Amino acid sequence: MGISKDILTEEKVRKLKPIFERALARKYGKEFKLKNLTLGHISVDFRKDA
């Protein structure tokens, strides 16, 4: 069972980035800045946004 392409969009992946960064920061006690994120065959490269 995977994530349907109809449900997950690039914009939704972008909105999930800070949530993942906070979860990793809490778990490992360090600040994380993701360079790219892939969920359900949708990849977003955040290096372009800088």
mmCIF entry with sequence, helices, sheets and N, C-alpha, C, O atoms, coordinates in Angstrom:
data_MODEL
# 
_entry.id   MODEL 
# 
_entity.id                         1 
_entity.type                       polymer 
_entity.pdbx_number_of_molecules   1 
# 
_entity_poly.entity_id                      1 
_entity_poly.type                           'polypeptide(L)' 
_entity_poly.nstd_linkage                   no 
_entity_poly.nstd_monomer                   no 
_entity_poly.pdbx_seq_one_letter_code       MGISKDILTEEKVRKLKPIFERALARKYGKEFKLKNLTLGHISVDFRKDA 
_entity_poly.pdbx_seq_one_letter_code_can   MGISKDILTEEKVRKLKPIFERALARKYGKEFKLKNLTLGHISVDFRKDA 
_entity_poly.pdbx_strand_id                 A 
# 
loop_
_entity_poly_seq.entity_id 
_entity_poly_seq.num 
_entity_poly_seq.mon_id 
_entity_poly_seq.hetero 
1 1  MET n 
1 2  GLY n 
1 3  ILE n 
1 4  SER n 
1 5  LYS n 
1 6  ASP n 
1 7  ILE n 
1 8  LEU n 
1 9  THR n 
1 10 GLU n 
1 11 GLU n 
1 12 LYS n 
1 13 VAL n 
1 14 ARG n 
1 15 LYS n 
1 16 LEU n 
1 17 LYS n 
1 18 PRO n 
1 19 ILE n 
1 20 PHE n 
1 21 GLU n 
1 22 ARG n 
1 23 ALA n 
1 24 LEU n 
1 25 ALA n 
1 26 ARG n 
1 27 LYS n 
1 28 TYR n 
1 29 GLY n 
1 30 LYS n 
1 31 GLU n 
1 32 PHE n 
1 33 LYS n 
1 34 LEU n 
1 35 LYS n 
1 36 ASN n 
1 37 LEU n 
1 38 THR n 
1 39 LEU n 
1 40 GLY n 
1 41 HIS n 
1 42 ILE n 
1 43 SER n 
1 44 VAL n 
1 45 ASP n 
1 46 PHE n 
1 47 ARG n 
1 48 LYS n 
1 49 ASP n 
1 50 ALA n 
# 
_struct_asym.id          A 
_struct_asym.entity_id   1 
# 
loop_
_struct_conf.conf_type_id 
_struct_conf.id 
_struct_conf.pdbx_PDB_helix_id 
_struct_conf.beg_label_comp_id 
_struct_conf.beg_label_asym_id 
_struct_conf.beg_label_seq_id 
_struct_conf.pdbx_beg_PDB_ins_code 
_struct_conf.end_label_comp_id 
_struct_conf.end_label_asym_id 
_struct_conf.end_label_seq_id 
_struct_conf.pdbx_end_PDB_ins_code 
_struct_conf.beg_auth_comp_id 
_struct_conf.beg_auth_asym_id 
_struct_conf.beg_auth_seq_id 
_struct_conf.end_auth_comp_id 
_struct_conf.end_auth_asym_id 
_struct_conf.end_auth_seq_id 
_struct_conf.pdbx_PDB_helix_class 
_struct_conf.details 
_struct_conf.pdbx_PDB_helix_length 
HELX_P HELX_P1 AA1 GLU A 10 ? TYR A 28 ? GLU A 10 TYR A 28 1 ? 19 
HELX_P HELX_P2 AA2 PHE A 46 ? ASP A 49 ? PHE A 46 ASP A 49 5 ? 4  
# 
_struct_conf_type.id          HELX_P 
_struct_conf_type.criteria    ? 
_struct_conf_type.reference   ? 
# 
_struct_sheet.id               AA1 
_struct_sheet.type             ? 
_struct_sheet.number_strands   2 
_struct_sheet.details          ? 
# 
_struct_sheet_order.sheet_id     AA1 
_struct_sheet_order.range_id_1   1 
_struct_sheet_order.range_id_2   2 
_struct_sheet_order.offset       ? 
_struct_sheet_order.sense        anti-parallel 
# 
loop_
_struct_sheet_range.sheet_id 
_struct_sheet_range.id 
_struct_sheet_range.beg_label_comp_id 
_struct_sheet_range.beg_label_asym_id 
_struct_sheet_range.beg_label_seq_id 
_struct_sheet_range.pdbx_beg_PDB_ins_code 
_struct_sheet_range.end_label_comp_id 
_struct_sheet_range.end_label_asym_id 
_struct_sheet_range.end_label_seq_id 
_struct_sheet_range.pdbx_end_PDB_ins_code 
_struct_sheet_range.beg_auth_comp_id 
_struct_sheet_range.beg_auth_asym_id 
_struct_sheet_range.beg_auth_seq_id 
_struct_sheet_range.end_auth_comp_id 
_struct_sheet_range.end_auth_asym_id 
_struct_sheet_range.end_auth_seq_id 
AA1 1 ASN A 36 ? LEU A 39 ? ASN A 36 LEU A 39 
AA1 2 ILE A 42 ? ASP A 45 ? ILE A 42 ASP A 45 
# 
loop_
_atom_site.group_PDB 
_atom_site.id 
_atom_site.type_symbol 
_atom_site.label_atom_id 
_atom_site.label_alt_id 
_atom_site.label_comp_id 
_atom_site.label_asym_id 
_atom_site.label_entity_id 
_atom_site.label_seq_id 
_atom_site.pdbx_PDB_ins_code 
_atom_site.Cartn_x 
_atom_site.Cartn_y 
_atom_site.Cartn_z 
_atom_site.occupancy 
_atom_site.B_iso_or_equiv 
_atom_site.pdbx_formal_charge 
_atom_site.auth_seq_id 
_atom_site.auth_comp_id 
_atom_site.auth_asym_id 
_atom_site.auth_atom_id 
_atom_site.pdbx_PDB_model_num 
ATOM 1   N N  . MET A 1 1  ? 0.848  -1.181 0.000  1.00 0.00 ? 1  MET A N  1 
ATOM 2   C CA . MET A 1 1  ? 0.000  0.000  0.000  1.00 0.00 ? 1  MET A CA 1 
ATOM 3   C C  . MET A 1 1  ? 0.883  1.230  0.000  1.00 0.00 ? 1  MET A C  1 
ATOM 4   O O  . MET A 1 1  ? 1.751  1.365  0.863  1.00 0.00 ? 1  MET A O  1 
ATOM 5   N N  . GLY A 1 2  ? 0.683  2.124  -0.941 1.00 0.00 ? 2  GLY A N  1 
ATOM 6   C CA . GLY A 1 2  ? 1.470  3.331  -1.048 1.00 0.00 ? 2  GLY A CA 1 
ATOM 7   C C  . GLY A 1 2  ? 0.587  4.560  -0.978 1.00 0.00 ? 2  GLY A C  1 
ATOM 8   O O  . GLY A 1 2  ? -0.606 4.487  -0.681 1.00 0.00 ? 2  GLY A O  1 
ATOM 9   N N  . ILE A 1 3  ? 1.205  5.679  -1.258 1.00 0.00 ? 3  ILE A N  1 
ATOM 10  C CA . ILE A 1 3  ? 0.478  6.948  -1.245 1.00 0.00 ? 3  ILE A CA 1 
ATOM 11  C C  . ILE A 1 3  ? 0.036  7.250  -2.674 1.00 0.00 ? 3  ILE A C  1 
ATOM 12  O O  . ILE A 1 3  ? 0.855  7.244  -3.593 1.00 0.00 ? 3  ILE A O  1 
ATOM 13  N N  . SER A 1 4  ? -1.221 7.506  -2.859 1.00 0.00 ? 4  SER A N  1 
ATOM 14  C CA . SER A 1 4  ? -1.766 7.779  -4.181 1.00 0.00 ? 4  SER A CA 1 
ATOM 15  C C  . SER A 1 4  ? -1.264 9.130  -4.689 1.00 0.00 ? 4  SER A C  1 
ATOM 16  O O  . SER A 1 4  ? -1.152 10.088 -3.925 1.00 0.00 ? 4  SER A O  1 
ATOM 17  N N  . LYS A 1 5  ? -0.966 9.193  -5.974 1.00 0.00 ? 5  LYS A N  1 
ATOM 18  C CA . LYS A 1 5  ? -0.534 10.456 -6.584 1.00 0.00 ? 5  LYS A CA 1 
ATOM 19  C C  . LYS A 1 5  ? -1.657 11.487 -6.589 1.00 0.00 ? 5  LYS A C  1 
ATOM 20  O O  . LYS A 1 5  ? -1.399 12.690 -6.633 1.00 0.00 ? 5  LYS A O  1 
ATOM 21  N N  . ASP A 1 6  ? -2.907 11.016 -6.543 1.00 0.00 ? 6  ASP A N  1 
ATOM 22  C CA . ASP A 1 6  ? -4.047 11.932 -6.531 1.00 0.00 ? 6  ASP A CA 1 
ATOM 23  C C  . ASP A 1 6  ? -4.142 12.683 -5.209 1.00 0.00 ? 6  ASP A C  1 
ATOM 24  O O  . ASP A 1 6  ? -4.607 13.822 -5.170 1.00 0.00 ? 6  ASP A O  1 
ATOM 25  N N  . ILE A 1 7  ? -3.704 12.049 -4.131 1.00 0.00 ? 7  ILE A N  1 
ATOM 26  C CA . ILE A 1 7  ? -3.815 12.644 -2.803 1.00 0.00 ? 7  ILE A CA 1 
ATOM 27  C C  . ILE A 1 7  ? -2.626 13.549 -2.495 1.00 0.00 ? 7  ILE A C  1 
ATOM 28  O O  . ILE A 1 7  ? -2.793 14.634 -1.938 1.00 0.00 ? 7  ILE A O  1 
ATOM 29  N N  . LEU A 1 8  ? -1.440 13.108 -2.855 1.00 0.00 ? 8  LEU A N  1 
ATOM 30  C CA . LEU A 1 8  ? -0.209 13.825 -2.505 1.00 0.00 ? 8  LEU A CA 1 
ATOM 31  C C  . LEU A 1 8  ? 0.259  14.682 -3.679 1.00 0.00 ? 8  LEU A C  1 
ATOM 32  O O  . LEU A 1 8  ? 0.425  14.189 -4.794 1.00 0.00 ? 8  LEU A O  1 
ATOM 33  N N  . THR A 1 9  ? 0.467  15.976 -3.412 1.00 0.00 ? 9  THR A N  1 
ATOM 34  C CA . THR A 1 9  ? 0.948  16.890 -4.447 1.00 0.00 ? 9  THR A CA 1 
ATOM 35  C C  . THR A 1 9  ? 2.283  17.486 -4.008 1.00 0.00 ? 9  THR A C  1 
ATOM 36  O O  . THR A 1 9  ? 2.684  17.345 -2.853 1.00 0.00 ? 9  THR A O  1 
ATOM 37  N N  . GLU A 1 10 ? 2.957  18.144 -4.925 1.00 0.00 ? 10 GLU A N  1 
ATOM 38  C CA . GLU A 1 10 ? 4.240  18.781 -4.604 1.00 0.00 ? 10 GLU A CA 1 
ATOM 39  C C  . GLU A 1 10 ? 4.067  19.829 -3.509 1.00 0.00 ? 10 GLU A C  1 
ATOM 40  O O  . GLU A 1 10 ? 4.924  19.959 -2.635 1.00 0.00 ? 10 GLU A O  1 
ATOM 41  N N  . GLU A 1 11 ? 2.980  20.565 -3.550 1.00 0.00 ? 11 GLU A N  1 
ATOM 42  C CA . GLU A 1 11 ? 2.725  21.602 -2.542 1.00 0.00 ? 11 GLU A CA 1 
ATOM 43  C C  . GLU A 1 11 ? 2.547  20.987 -1.151 1.00 0.00 ? 11 GLU A C  1 
ATOM 44  O O  . GLU A 1 11 ? 3.010  21.552 -0.160 1.00 0.00 ? 11 GLU A O  1 
ATOM 45  N N  . LYS A 1 12 ? 1.886  19.846 -1.075 1.00 0.00 ? 12 LYS A N  1 
ATOM 46  C CA . LYS A 1 12 ? 1.712  19.170 0.212  1.00 0.00 ? 12 LYS A CA 1 
ATOM 47  C C  . LYS A 1 12 ? 3.045  18.656 0.750  1.00 0.00 ? 12 LYS A C  1 
ATOM 48  O O  . LYS A 1 12 ? 3.288  18.696 1.957  1.00 0.00 ? 12 LYS A O  1 
ATOM 49  N N  . VAL A 1 13 ? 3.909  18.172 -0.146 1.00 0.00 ? 13 VAL A N  1 
ATOM 50  C CA . VAL A 1 13 ? 5.243  17.722 0.278  1.00 0.00 ? 13 VAL A CA 1 
ATOM 51  C C  . VAL A 1 13 ? 6.027  18.910 0.828  1.00 0.00 ? 13 VAL A C  1 
ATOM 52  O O  . VAL A 1 13 ? 6.720  18.777 1.837  1.00 0.00 ? 13 VAL A O  1 
ATOM 53  N N  . ARG A 1 14 ? 5.925  20.063 0.181  1.00 0.00 ? 14 ARG A N  1 
ATOM 54  C CA . ARG A 1 14 ? 6.603  21.275 0.670  1.00 0.00 ? 14 ARG A CA 1 
ATOM 55  C C  . ARG A 1 14 ? 6.116  21.658 2.070  1.00 0.00 ? 14 ARG A C  1 
ATOM 56  O O  . ARG A 1 14 ? 6.913  22.095 2.900  1.00 0.00 ? 14 ARG A O  1 
ATOM 57  N N  . LYS A 1 15 ? 4.838  21.502 2.336  1.00 0.00 ? 15 LYS A N  1 
ATOM 58  C CA . LYS A 1 15 ? 4.285  21.843 3.644  1.00 0.00 ? 15 LYS A CA 1 
ATOM 59  C C  . LYS A 1 15 ? 4.708  20.849 4.723  1.00 0.00 ? 15 LYS A C  1 
ATOM 60  O O  . LYS A 1 15 ? 4.733  21.198 5.903  1.00 0.00 ? 15 LYS A O  1 
ATOM 61  N N  . LEU A 1 16 ? 5.039  19.624 4.337  1.00 0.00 ? 16 LEU A N  1 
ATOM 62  C CA . LEU A 1 16 ? 5.460  18.608 5.301  1.00 0.00 ? 16 LEU A CA 1 
ATOM 63  C C  . LEU A 1 16 ? 6.926  18.754 5.711  1.00 0.00 ? 16 LEU A C  1 
ATOM 64  O O  . LEU A 1 16 ? 7.331  18.208 6.737  1.00 0.00 ? 16 LEU A O  1 
ATOM 65  N N  . LYS A 1 17 ? 7.722  19.475 4.932  1.00 0.00 ? 17 LYS A N  1 
ATOM 66  C CA . LYS A 1 17 ? 9.156  19.610 5.210  1.00 0.00 ? 17 LYS A CA 1 
ATOM 67  C C  . LYS A 1 17 ? 9.439  20.096 6.630  1.00 0.00 ? 17 LYS A C  1 
ATOM 68  O O  . LYS A 1 17 ? 10.224 19.452 7.326  1.00 0.00 ? 17 LYS A O  1 
ATOM 69  N N  . PRO A 1 18 ? 8.845  21.195 7.100  1.00 0.00 ? 18 PRO A N  1 
ATOM 70  C CA . PRO A 1 18 ? 9.159  21.645 8.462  1.00 0.00 ? 18 PRO A CA 1 
ATOM 71  C C  . PRO A 1 18 ? 8.736  20.649 9.540  1.00 0.00 ? 18 PRO A C  1 
ATOM 72  O O  . PRO A 1 18 ? 9.345  20.589 10.608 1.00 0.00 ? 18 PRO A O  1 
ATOM 73  N N  . ILE A 1 19 ? 7.708  19.882 9.262  1.00 0.00 ? 19 ILE A N  1 
ATOM 74  C CA . ILE A 1 19 ? 7.263  18.876 10.234 1.00 0.00 ? 19 ILE A CA 1 
ATOM 75  C C  . ILE A 1 19 ? 8.314  17.788 10.381 1.00 0.00 ? 19 ILE A C  1 
ATOM 76  O O  . ILE A 1 19 ? 8.630  17.373 11.495 1.00 0.00 ? 19 ILE A O  1 
ATOM 77  N N  . PHE A 1 20 ? 8.857  17.325 9.261  1.00 0.00 ? 20 PHE A N  1 
ATOM 78  C CA . PHE A 1 20 ? 9.906  16.312 9.306  1.00 0.00 ? 20 PHE A CA 1 
ATOM 79  C C  . PHE A 1 20 ? 11.169 16.853 9.976  1.00 0.00 ? 20 PHE A C  1 
ATOM 80  O O  . PHE A 1 20 ? 11.815 16.148 10.752 1.00 0.00 ? 20 PHE A O  1 
ATOM 81  N N  . GLU A 1 21 ? 11.519 18.105 9.676  1.00 0.00 ? 21 GLU A N  1 
ATOM 82  C CA . GLU A 1 21 ? 12.716 18.697 10.286 1.00 0.00 ? 21 GLU A CA 1 
ATOM 83  C C  . GLU A 1 21 ? 12.573 18.795 11.804 1.00 0.00 ? 21 GLU A C  1 
ATOM 84  O O  . GLU A 1 21 ? 13.523 18.508 12.532 1.00 0.00 ? 21 GLU A O  1 
ATOM 85  N N  . ARG A 1 22 ? 11.399 19.196 12.289 1.00 0.00 ? 22 ARG A N  1 
ATOM 86  C CA . ARG A 1 22 ? 11.183 19.278 13.737 1.00 0.00 ? 22 ARG A CA 1 
ATOM 87  C C  . ARG A 1 22 ? 11.218 17.905 14.396 1.00 0.00 ? 22 ARG A C  1 
ATOM 88  O O  . ARG A 1 22 ? 11.764 17.751 15.489 1.00 0.00 ? 22 ARG A O  1 
ATOM 89  N N  . ALA A 1 23 ? 10.637 16.911 13.736 1.00 0.00 ? 23 ALA A N  1 
ATOM 90  C CA . ALA A 1 23 ? 10.638 15.557 14.299 1.00 0.00 ? 23 ALA A CA 1 
ATOM 91  C C  . ALA A 1 23 ? 12.062 15.020 14.414 1.00 0.00 ? 23 ALA A C  1 
ATOM 92  O O  . ALA A 1 23 ? 12.414 14.408 15.423 1.00 0.00 ? 23 ALA A O  1 
ATOM 93  N N  . LEU A 1 24 ? 12.873 15.243 13.399 1.00 0.00 ? 24 LEU A N  1 
ATOM 94  C CA . LEU A 1 24 ? 14.269 14.798 13.445 1.00 0.00 ? 24 LEU A CA 1 
ATOM 95  C C  . LEU A 1 24 ? 15.049 15.560 14.507 1.00 0.00 ? 24 LEU A C  1 
ATOM 96  O O  . LEU A 1 24 ? 15.887 14.983 15.200 1.00 0.00 ? 24 LEU A O  1 
ATOM 97  N N  . ALA A 1 25 ? 14.777 16.851 14.636 1.00 0.00 ? 25 ALA A N  1 
ATOM 98  C CA . ALA A 1 25 ? 15.469 17.666 15.640 1.00 0.00 ? 25 ALA A CA 1 
ATOM 99  C C  . ALA A 1 25 ? 15.145 17.182 17.045 1.00 0.00 ? 25 ALA A C  1 
ATOM 100 O O  . ALA A 1 25 ? 16.030 17.115 17.899 1.00 0.00 ? 25 ALA A O  1 
ATOM 101 N N  . ARG A 1 26 ? 13.898 16.847 17.289 1.00 0.00 ? 26 ARG A N  1 
ATOM 102 C CA . ARG A 1 26 ? 13.515 16.329 18.609 1.00 0.00 ? 26 ARG A CA 1 
ATOM 103 C C  . ARG A 1 26 ? 14.167 14.988 18.896 1.00 0.00 ? 26 ARG A C  1 
ATOM 104 O O  . ARG A 1 26 ? 14.639 14.740 20.006 1.00 0.00 ? 26 ARG A O  1 
ATOM 105 N N  . LYS A 1 27 ? 14.192 14.123 17.887 1.00 0.00 ? 27 LYS A N  1 
ATOM 106 C CA . LYS A 1 27 ? 14.728 12.779 18.091 1.00 0.00 ? 27 LYS A CA 1 
ATOM 107 C C  . LYS A 1 27 ? 16.231 12.792 18.322 1.00 0.00 ? 27 LYS A C  1 
ATOM 108 O O  . LYS A 1 27 ? 16.730 12.081 19.195 1.00 0.00 ? 27 LYS A O  1 
ATOM 109 N N  . TYR A 1 28 ? 16.964 13.599 17.545 1.00 0.00 ? 28 TYR A N  1 
ATOM 110 C CA . TYR A 1 28 ? 18.421 13.571 17.592 1.00 0.00 ? 28 TYR A CA 1 
ATOM 111 C C  . TYR A 1 28 ? 19.054 14.754 18.317 1.00 0.00 ? 28 TYR A C  1 
ATOM 112 O O  . TYR A 1 28 ? 20.267 14.764 18.529 1.00 0.00 ? 28 TYR A O  1 
ATOM 113 N N  . GLY A 1 29 ? 18.260 15.748 18.700 1.00 0.00 ? 29 GLY A N  1 
ATOM 114 C CA . GLY A 1 29 ? 18.775 16.880 19.449 1.00 0.00 ? 29 GLY A CA 1 
ATOM 115 C C  . GLY A 1 29 ? 19.650 17.815 18.644 1.00 0.00 ? 29 GLY A C  1 
ATOM 116 O O  . GLY A 1 29 ? 20.472 18.535 19.211 1.00 0.00 ? 29 GLY A O  1 
ATOM 117 N N  . LYS A 1 30 ? 19.487 17.816 17.322 1.00 0.00 ? 30 LYS A N  1 
ATOM 118 C CA . LYS A 1 30 ? 20.239 18.700 16.432 1.00 0.00 ? 30 LYS A CA 1 
ATOM 119 C C  . LYS A 1 30 ? 19.273 19.323 15.436 1.00 0.00 ? 30 LYS A C  1 
ATOM 120 O O  . LYS A 1 30 ? 18.194 18.792 15.173 1.00 0.00 ? 30 LYS A O  1 
ATOM 121 N N  . GLU A 1 31 ? 19.687 20.465 14.887 1.00 0.00 ? 31 GLU A N  1 
ATOM 122 C CA . GLU A 1 31 ? 18.862 21.129 13.876 1.00 0.00 ? 31 GLU A CA 1 
ATOM 123 C C  . GLU A 1 31 ? 19.093 20.483 12.520 1.00 0.00 ? 31 GLU A C  1 
ATOM 124 O O  . GLU A 1 31 ? 20.233 20.210 12.144 1.00 0.00 ? 31 GLU A O  1 
ATOM 125 N N  . PHE A 1 32 ? 18.019 20.239 11.786 1.00 0.00 ? 32 PHE A N  1 
ATOM 126 C CA . PHE A 1 32 ? 18.097 19.634 10.466 1.00 0.00 ? 32 PHE A CA 1 
ATOM 127 C C  . PHE A 1 32 ? 17.521 20.580 9.426  1.00 0.00 ? 32 PHE A C  1 
ATOM 128 O O  . PHE A 1 32 ? 16.490 21.212 9.656  1.00 0.00 ? 32 PHE A O  1 
ATOM 129 N N  . LYS A 1 33 ? 18.183 20.677 8.294  1.00 0.00 ? 33 LYS A N  1 
ATOM 130 C CA . LYS A 1 33 ? 17.671 21.407 7.133  1.00 0.00 ? 33 LYS A CA 1 
ATOM 131 C C  . LYS A 1 33 ? 17.740 20.451 5.955  1.00 0.00 ? 33 LYS A C  1 
ATOM 132 O O  . LYS A 1 33 ? 18.823 20.140 5.460  1.00 0.00 ? 33 LYS A O  1 
ATOM 133 N N  . LEU A 1 34 ? 16.589 19.989 5.510  1.00 0.00 ? 34 LEU A N  1 
ATOM 134 C CA . LEU A 1 34 ? 16.544 19.036 4.417  1.00 0.00 ? 34 LEU A CA 1 
ATOM 135 C C  . LEU A 1 34 ? 16.809 19.736 3.090  1.00 0.00 ? 34 LEU A C  1 
ATOM 136 O O  . LEU A 1 34 ? 16.293 20.823 2.828  1.00 0.00 ? 34 LEU A O  1 
ATOM 137 N N  . LYS A 1 35 ? 17.622 19.093 2.260  1.00 0.00 ? 35 LYS A N  1 
ATOM 138 C CA . LYS A 1 35 ? 17.920 19.634 0.935  1.00 0.00 ? 35 LYS A CA 1 
ATOM 139 C C  . LYS A 1 35 ? 16.913 19.149 -0.094 1.00 0.00 ? 35 LYS A C  1 
ATOM 140 O O  . LYS A 1 35 ? 16.591 19.862 -1.045 1.00 0.00 ? 35 LYS A O  1 
ATOM 141 N N  . ASN A 1 36 ? 16.414 17.926 0.103  1.00 0.00 ? 36 ASN A N  1 
ATOM 142 C CA . ASN A 1 36 ? 15.358 17.415 -0.761 1.00 0.00 ? 36 ASN A CA 1 
ATOM 143 C C  . ASN A 1 36 ? 14.516 16.429 0.030  1.00 0.00 ? 36 ASN A C  1 
ATOM 144 O O  . ASN A 1 36 ? 14.948 15.886 1.046  1.00 0.00 ? 36 ASN A O  1 
ATOM 145 N N  . LEU A 1 37 ? 13.315 16.214 -0.456 1.00 0.00 ? 37 LEU A N  1 
ATOM 146 C CA . LEU A 1 37 ? 12.378 15.330 0.230  1.00 0.00 ? 37 LEU A CA 1 
ATOM 147 C C  . LEU A 1 37 ? 11.577 14.596 -0.829 1.00 0.00 ? 37 LEU A C  1 
ATOM 148 O O  . LEU A 1 37 ? 11.066 15.207 -1.767 1.00 0.00 ? 37 LEU A O  1 
ATOM 149 N N  . THR A 1 38 ? 11.469 13.269 -0.674 1.00 0.00 ? 38 THR A N  1 
ATOM 150 C CA . THR A 1 38 ? 10.716 12.454 -1.610 1.00 0.00 ? 38 THR A CA 1 
ATOM 151 C C  . THR A 1 38 ? 9.665  11.661 -0.852 1.00 0.00 ? 38 THR A C  1 
ATOM 152 O O  . THR A 1 38 ? 9.978  10.941 0.096  1.00 0.00 ? 38 THR A O  1 
ATOM 153 N N  . LEU A 1 39 ? 8.435  11.799 -1.270 1.00 0.00 ? 39 LEU A N  1 
ATOM 154 C CA . LEU A 1 39 ? 7.315  11.045 -0.709 1.00 0.00 ? 39 LEU A CA 1 
ATOM 155 C C  . LEU A 1 39 ? 6.451  10.552 -1.860 1.00 0.00 ? 39 LEU A C  1 
ATOM 156 O O  . LEU A 1 39 ? 6.015  11.349 -2.691 1.00 0.00 ? 39 LEU A O  1 
ATOM 157 N N  . GLY A 1 40 ? 6.202  9.269  -1.917 1.00 0.00 ? 40 GLY A N  1 
ATOM 158 C CA . GLY A 1 40 ? 5.296  8.722  -2.924 1.00 0.00 ? 40 GLY A CA 1 
ATOM 159 C C  . GLY A 1 40 ? 5.629  9.120  -4.341 1.00 0.00 ? 40 GLY A C  1 
ATOM 160 O O  . GLY A 1 40 ? 4.740  9.534  -5.086 1.00 0.00 ? 40 GLY A O  1 
ATOM 161 N N  . HIS A 1 41 ? 6.866  9.009  -4.731 1.00 0.00 ? 41 HIS A N  1 
ATOM 162 C CA . HIS A 1 41 ? 7.357  9.327  -6.083 1.00 0.00 ? 41 HIS A CA 1 
ATOM 163 C C  . HIS A 1 41 ? 7.297  10.809 -6.423 1.00 0.00 ? 41 HIS A C  1 
ATOM 164 O O  . HIS A 1 41 ? 7.419  11.178 -7.591 1.00 0.00 ? 41 HIS A O  1 
ATOM 165 N N  . ILE A 1 42 ? 7.112  11.659 -5.428 1.00 0.00 ? 42 ILE A N  1 
ATOM 166 C CA . ILE A 1 42 ? 7.149  13.108 -5.644 1.00 0.00 ? 42 ILE A CA 1 
ATOM 167 C C  . ILE A 1 42 ? 8.378  13.646 -4.927 1.00 0.00 ? 42 ILE A C  1 
ATOM 168 O O  . ILE A 1 42 ? 8.470  13.582 -3.701 1.00 0.00 ? 42 ILE A O  1 
ATOM 169 N N  . SER A 1 43 ? 9.323  14.176 -5.700 1.00 0.00 ? 43 SER A N  1 
ATOM 170 C CA . SER A 1 43 ? 10.560 14.715 -5.138 1.00 0.00 ? 43 SER A CA 1 
ATOM 171 C C  . SER A 1 43 ? 10.543 16.230 -5.226 1.00 0.00 ? 43 SER A C  1 
ATOM 172 O O  . SER A 1 43 ? 10.156 16.804 -6.243 1.00 0.00 ? 43 SER A O  1 
ATOM 173 N N  . VAL A 1 44 ? 10.972 16.872 -4.137 1.00 0.00 ? 44 VAL A N  1 
ATOM 174 C CA . VAL A 1 44 ? 11.054 18.334 -4.098 1.00 0.00 ? 44 VAL A CA 1 
ATOM 175 C C  . VAL A 1 44 ? 12.461 18.690 -3.665 1.00 0.00 ? 44 VAL A C  1 
ATOM 176 O O  . VAL A 1 44 ? 12.938 18.228 -2.628 1.00 0.00 ? 44 VAL A O  1 
ATOM 177 N N  . ASP A 1 45 ? 13.127 19.519 -4.469 1.00 0.00 ? 45 ASP A N  1 
ATOM 178 C CA . ASP A 1 45 ? 14.491 19.962 -4.173 1.00 0.00 ? 45 ASP A CA 1 
ATOM 179 C C  . ASP A 1 45 ? 14.403 21.370 -3.591 1.00 0.00 ? 45 ASP A C  1 
ATOM 180 O O  . ASP A 1 45 ? 13.986 22.303 -4.277 1.00 0.00 ? 45 ASP A O  1 
ATOM 181 N N  . PHE A 1 46 ? 14.798 21.523 -2.319 1.00 0.00 ? 46 PHE A N  1 
ATOM 182 C CA . PHE A 1 46 ? 14.679 22.797 -1.629 1.00 0.00 ? 46 PHE A CA 1 
ATOM 183 C C  . PHE A 1 46 ? 15.889 23.686 -1.839 1.00 0.00 ? 46 PHE A C  1 
ATOM 184 O O  . PHE A 1 46 ? 15.876 24.841 -1.411 1.00 0.00 ? 46 PHE A O  1 
ATOM 185 N N  . ARG A 1 47 ? 16.929 23.192 -2.479 1.00 0.00 ? 47 ARG A N  1 
ATOM 186 C CA . ARG A 1 47 ? 18.103 24.023 -2.749 1.00 0.00 ? 47 ARG A CA 1 
ATOM 187 C C  . ARG A 1 47 ? 17.772 25.109 -3.772 1.00 0.00 ? 47 ARG A C  1 
ATOM 188 O O  . ARG A 1 47 ? 18.420 26.155 -3.794 1.00 0.00 ? 47 ARG A O  1 
ATOM 189 N N  . LYS A 1 48 ? 16.786 24.874 -4.602 1.00 0.00 ? 48 LYS A N  1 
ATOM 190 C CA . LYS A 1 48 ? 16.359 25.871 -5.590 1.00 0.00 ? 48 LYS A CA 1 
ATOM 191 C C  . LYS A 1 48 ? 15.693 27.073 -4.924 1.00 0.00 ? 48 LYS A C  1 
ATOM 192 O O  . LYS A 1 48 ? 15.747 28.187 -5.445 1.00 0.00 ? 48 LYS A O  1 
ATOM 193 N N  . ASP A 1 49 ? 15.061 26.841 -3.762 1.00 0.00 ? 49 ASP A N  1 
ATOM 194 C CA . ASP A 1 49 ? 14.307 27.885 -3.073 1.00 0.00 ? 49 ASP A CA 1 
ATOM 195 C C  . ASP A 1 49 ? 15.179 28.914 -2.380 1.00 0.00 ? 49 ASP A C  1 
ATOM 196 O O  . ASP A 1 49 ? 14.719 30.015 -2.078 1.00 0.00 ? 49 ASP A O  1 
ATOM 197 N N  . ALA A 1 50 ? 16.425 28.571 -2.125 1.00 0.00 ? 50 ALA A N  1 
ATOM 198 C CA . ALA A 1 50 ? 17.298 29.467 -1.346 1.00 0.00 ? 50 ALA A CA 1 
ATOM 199 C C  . ALA A 1 50 ? 17.705 30.694 -2.116 1.00 0.00 ? 50 ALA A C  1 
ATOM 200 O O  . ALA A 1 50 ? 18.436 31.536 -1.594 1.00 0.00 ? 50 ALA A O  1 
# 
